[in-house]
C-alpha cells in the first residue's frame, strides 16, 4: 500500500455512497450528450456480445439494449462497486423486451485485469468515464504508475474478437467540473426527484475534487488525447478516432482490434459535437 495513509489512499469507487452519487449523472445534459455520442459510435447490432467496463448503474448497458431493440446476444456490466448490482436488477425488470440472463452484472476491479474472461469473449466493449481509474502502486518506485491502465487496454484488446470495437470516454486533463455543473443547472428542475438530484450532484462535485487531486498525483489518468492514442496503439488497436463531448470535458474514443494482426493504421480525430 502507498505510504500515505488515510483519505488520500482510499478508493471511494468501492463505496456504495460514491457509486450512488453518480447514479444521477445520467440525468444531466452534458452526460446525455456524452451518452448519445458514445452509443452513436457503438452502433450495437443483433447477436453481438458486449462488455460494459466500469458500468456503474448501467446507463450504457441500457442504451445498448434499447438501441439494438433487445436483439444483442448479451451485455455484461462490470464494476468494482457491488451496489451497482441493484441497478442492474432494476434494469432487468423495466427493460423491454425483458433481457433476463442476457443482461449480467459482475463485481470486479478492472485494475486487476480481466483474467476472468477468456480470449475473444466479446464482439465489442464500451465504457463511460471509467478506465482512467485503473490504479497501480509501485512498491519499488514508491509512486503511482500507469501499469494497470496500460494492462487494461491490452486486456480489452485480448478479450475482443478480431474486428471488435472499443468505444469509451475519458476525462480531459484537468477537467473543469464547473463547466459540467453550469451546463446542468436546469436539470434539477426537470428531475422527478429534484432534492435527491441536488444532493447527489453536490456529492459528485466533492468526489470530483478528490479525483482531480489523485490524478495530479498520478493515481488516476486524465491524459491528453494523443497520449491515449499512443497507449491504444501500443495495446494493438487500430483505426483510432476521438471527439470531444461532456461540455468539452471528455473525449469519446473508438478503436478497433484488427482482424489479422497488430499493425496499426492511421489515427485521426473528428470535430466535437
KOLLOMI-687085 format. One line per field, with one value per residue (C-alpha): residue in three letters; x, y, z. Coordinates in nm, 2 decimals. Layout:
rest ALA:... $
px X:... $
py Y:... $
pz Z:... $
This chain:
rest UNK:UNK:UNK:UNK:UNK:UNK:UNK:UNK:UNK:UNK:UNK:UNK:UNK:UNK:UNK:UNK:UNK:UNK:UNK:UNK:UNK:UNK:UNK:UNK:UNK:UNK:UNK:UNK:UNK:UNK:UNK:UNK:UNK:UNK:UNK:UNK:UNK:UNK:UNK:UNK:UNK:UNK:UNK:UNK:UNK:UNK:UNK:UNK:UNK:UNK:UNK:UNK:UNK:UNK:UNK:UNK:UNK:UNK:UNK:UNK:UNK:UNK:UNK:UNK:UNK:UNK:UNK:UNK:UNK:UNK:UNK:UNK:UNK:UNK:UNK:UNK:UNK:UNK:UNK:UNK:UNK:UNK:UNK:UNK:UNK:UNK:UNK:UNK:UNK:UNK:UNK:UNK:UNK:UNK:UNK:UNK:UNK:UNK:UNK:UNK:UNK:UNK:UNK:UNK:UNK:UNK:UNK:UNK:UNK:UNK:UNK:UNK:UNK:UNK:UNK:UNK:UNK:UNK:UNK:UNK:UNK:UNK:UNK:UNK:UNK:UNK:UNK:UNK:UNK:UNK:UNK:UNK:UNK:UNK:UNK:UNK:UNK:UNK:UNK:UNK:UNK:UNK:UNK:UNK:UNK:UNK:UNK:UNK:UNK:UNK:UNK:UNK:UNK:UNK:UNK:UNK:UNK:UNK:UNK:UNK:UNK:UNK:UNK:UNK:UNK:UNK:UNK:UNK:UNK:UNK:UNK:UNK:UNK:UNK:UNK:UNK:UNK:UNK:UNK:UNK:UNK:UNK:UNK:UNK:UNK:UNK:UNK:UNK:UNK:UNK:UNK:UNK:UNK:UNK:UNK:UNK:UNK:UNK:UNK:UNK:UNK:UNK:UNK:UNK:UNK:UNK:UNK:UNK:UNK:UNK:UNK:UNK:UNK:UNK:UNK:UNK:UNK:UNK:UNK:UNK:UNK:UNK:UNK:UNK:UNK:UNK:UNK:UNK:UNK:UNK:UNK:UNK:UNK:UNK:UNK:UNK:UNK:UNK:UNK:UNK:UNK:UNK:UNK:UNK:UNK:UNK:UNK:UNK:UNK:UNK:UNK:UNK:UNK:UNK:UNK:UNK:UNK:UNK:UNK:UNK:UNK:UNK:UNK:UNK:UNK:UNK:UNK:UNK:UNK:UNK:UNK:UNK:UNK $
px 0.00:0.11:0.29:0.05:-0.24:-0.59:-0.82:-0.56:-0.52:-0.89:-1.06:-1.40:-1.52:-1.57:-1.81:-2.19:-2.24:-1.99:-2.15:-2.50:-2.38:-2.30:-2.64:-2.79:-2.51:-2.71:-2.99:-2.76:-2.75:-2.37:-2.39:-2.69:-2.48:-2.19:-2.43:-2.56:-2.21:-2.08:-2.38:-2.37:-2.02:-2.11:-2.39:-2.49:-2.63:-2.83:-2.64:-2.35:-2.19:-2.09:-1.87:-1.95:-1.64:-1.69:-2.06:-2.19:-2.57:-2.58:-2.67:-2.47:-2.58:-2.94:-2.85:-2.70:-3.01:-3.25:-3.05:-3.05:-3.42:-3.32:-3.15:-2.80:-2.69:-2.56:-2.44:-2.20:-2.16:-1.85:-1.78:-1.59:-1.89:-2.11:-2.41:-2.45:-2.60:-2.92:-2.93:-2.90:-3.17:-3.39:-3.29:-3.39:-3.74:-3.80:-3.63:-3.84:-3.81:-3.71:-3.34:-3.34:-3.00:-2.87:-2.80:-2.55:-2.36:-2.02:-1.84:-1.47:-1.20:-1.05:-0.73:-0.66:-0.70:-0.97:-0.84:-1.20:-1.27:-1.12:-0.96:-1.20:-1.50:-1.68:-1.77:-1.73:-1.66:-1.79:-1.70:-1.81:-1.57:-1.42:-1.09:-0.89:-0.94:-0.73:-0.47:-0.14:0.11:0.48:0.64:0.98:0.94:0.71:0.48:0.16:0.21:0.01:0.08:-0.28:-0.41:-0.18:-0.26:-0.63:-0.61:-0.41:-0.67:-0.96:-0.78:-0.73:-1.10:-1.23:-1.29:-1.10:-1.27:-1.42:-1.46:-1.37:-1.58:-1.51:-1.49:-1.23:-1.20:-0.96:-0.66:-0.75:-1.13:-1.32:-1.61:-1.78:-1.84:-2.03:-2.22:-2.31:-2.44:-2.65:-2.82:-3.16:-3.16:-3.27:-3.60:-3.65:-3.58:-3.87:-3.68:-3.50:-3.38:-3.22:-3.07:-2.92:-2.78:-2.61:-2.48:-2.32:-2.16:-2.04:-1.86:-1.70:-1.57:-1.46:-1.22:-1.08:-1.05:-0.85:-0.62:-0.54:-0.49:-0.23:-0.05:-0.06:-0.30:-0.57:-0.51:-0.66:-0.44:-0.42:-0.59:-0.26:-0.13:-0.45:-0.40:-0.04:-0.15:-0.42:-0.17:0.07:-0.21:-0.27:-0.57:-0.61:-0.83:-0.84:-1.08:-1.19:-1.41:-1.49:-1.81:-1.95:-1.93:-1.59:-1.46:-1.43:-1.31:-1.50:-1.27:-1.34:-1.07:-1.07:-0.90:-0.75:-0.88:-0.54:-0.26:-0.14:-0.03:-0.16:-0.34:-0.37:-0.52:-0.74:-0.96:-1.30:-1.46:-1.66:-2.03 $
py 0.00:0.36:0.51:0.80:0.65:0.80:0.96:1.00:0.63:0.54:0.41:0.57:0.39:0.08:0.27:0.24:0.61:0.71:0.48:0.61:0.97:0.91:0.74:1.09:1.18:1.03:1.29:1.58:1.75:1.70:1.33:1.28:1.43:1.20:0.91:0.98:1.04:0.71:0.50:0.65:0.51:0.18:0.11:-0.23:-0.49:-0.81:-1.11:-0.92:-0.98:-0.66:-0.58:-0.26:-0.17:0.04:0.02:0.20:0.19:0.06:0.36:0.24:-0.11:0.01:0.22:-0.08:-0.28:-0.02:0.08:-0.28:-0.33:-0.60:-0.80:-0.81:-1.16:-1.05:-0.75:-0.80:-0.50:-0.50:-0.26:-0.26:-0.13:-0.42:-0.19:-0.14:-0.49:-0.33:-0.10:-0.40:-0.58:-0.28:-0.28:-0.64:-0.55:-0.24:-0.31:-0.43:-0.69:-0.83:-0.92:-1.20:-1.36:-1.17:-0.87:-0.96:-0.77:-0.87:-0.72:-0.69:-0.43:-0.39:-0.25:-0.62:-0.70:-0.90:-1.25:-1.36:-1.36:-1.59:-1.46:-1.33:-1.34:-1.03:-0.88:-0.52:-0.33:0.00:0.22:0.56:0.78:0.48:0.34:0.64:0.50:0.18:0.22:0.06:0.14:0.06:-0.05:-0.04:0.31:0.43:0.60:0.55:0.42:0.37:-0.01:-0.10:0.14:0.01:-0.35:-0.28:-0.16:-0.48:-0.69:-0.53:-0.60:-0.96:-1.03:-0.87:-1.08:-0.97:-0.67:-0.58:-0.21:-0.05:0.27:0.46:0.80:0.95:1.29:1.56:1.67:1.90:1.88:2.19:2.04:2.38:2.38:2.05:2.20:2.51:2.31:2.11:2.40:2.34:1.96:1.97:2.13:1.86:1.58:1.39:1.40:1.74:1.73:1.39:1.51:1.82:1.61:1.36:1.65:1.80:1.47:1.43:1.77:1.67:1.34:1.54:1.73:1.41:1.26:1.56:1.56:1.19:1.24:1.51:1.25:1.00:0.76:0.83:0.92:1.23:1.22:1.42:1.26:1.20:1.00:0.79:0.72:0.61:0.37:0.23:0.17:0.01:-0.23:-0.33:-0.12:0.03:0.29:0.52:0.81:1.06:1.36:1.59:1.57:1.62:2.01:1.97:1.79:1.44:1.26:0.98:0.72:0.45:0.19:-0.14:-0.47:-0.56:-0.87:-1.01:-0.86:-0.59:-0.35:0.00:0.20:0.58:0.76:1.06:1.30:1.44:1.76:1.77:1.80 $
pz 0.00:-0.05:0.24:0.27:0.46:0.52:0.28:0.00:-0.03:0.00:-0.31:-0.29:-0.60:-0.39:-0.16:-0.21:-0.13:-0.40:-0.66:-0.58:-0.60:-0.97:-1.05:-1.10:-1.35:-1.64:-1.57:-1.66:-2.00:-2.06:-1.97:-2.20:-2.48:-2.39:-2.38:-2.73:-2.87:-2.72:-2.84:-3.19:-3.23:-3.06:-3.30:-3.14:-3.37:-3.32:-3.20:-3.05:-2.71:-2.53:-2.23:-2.03:-1.83:-1.51:-1.59:-1.28:-1.28:-1.63:-1.84:-2.13:-2.09:-2.11:-2.41:-2.59:-2.52:-2.64:-2.94:-3.06:-2.97:-2.73:-3.01:-2.87:-2.75:-2.41:-2.22:-1.93:-1.69:-1.48:-1.19:-0.86:-0.66:-0.57:-0.50:-0.88:-0.89:-0.75:-1.06:-1.29:-1.11:-1.18:-1.55:-1.58:-1.45:-1.67:-2.00:-2.29:-2.42:-2.08:-2.10:-1.84:-1.81:-2.12:-1.90:-1.63:-1.37:-1.23:-0.93:-1.03:-1.01:-1.36:-1.20:-1.15:-1.52:-1.70:-1.64:-1.55:-1.93:-2.19:-2.51:-2.78:-2.54:-2.67:-3.00:-2.87:-2.55:-2.42:-2.12:-1.98:-1.79:-1.61:-1.74:-1.62:-1.27:-1.32:-1.05:-0.97:-0.70:-0.74:-0.42:-0.59:-0.71:-0.43:-0.66:-0.87:-1.22:-1.54:-1.53:-1.45:-1.71:-1.98:-1.89:-1.90:-2.26:-2.35:-2.17:-2.36:-2.68:-2.57:-2.48:-2.80:-3.11:-3.43:-3.57:-3.24:-3.14:-2.81:-2.76:-2.45:-2.29:-2.06:-1.90:-2.05:-1.85:-1.56:-1.63:-1.54:-1.34:-1.32:-1.69:-1.65:-1.35:-1.54:-1.83:-1.58:-1.40:-1.54:-1.49:-1.12:-1.23:-1.49:-1.24:-1.09:-0.76:-0.76:-0.40:-0.44:-0.77:-0.59:-0.30:-0.54:-0.76:-0.45:-0.37:-0.73:-0.71:-0.38:-0.53:-0.83:-0.62:-0.49:-0.84:-0.97:-0.67:-0.72:-1.09:-1.02:-0.80:-1.09:-0.93:-1.19:-1.55:-1.72:-2.03:-2.35:-2.64:-2.81:-2.51:-2.51:-2.88:-2.82:-2.55:-2.77:-3.05:-2.80:-2.69:-3.05:-3.15:-3.50:-3.67:-3.36:-3.36:-3.10:-3.04:-2.75:-2.55:-2.20:-2.21:-2.36:-2.05:-2.20:-2.51:-2.68:-2.84:-3.09:-3.17:-3.35:-3.29:-3.63:-3.80:-3.89:-3.69:-3.45:-3.73:-3.67:-3.93:-3.92:-3.62:-3.66:-3.47:-3.56:-3.46:-3.14:-3.12 $
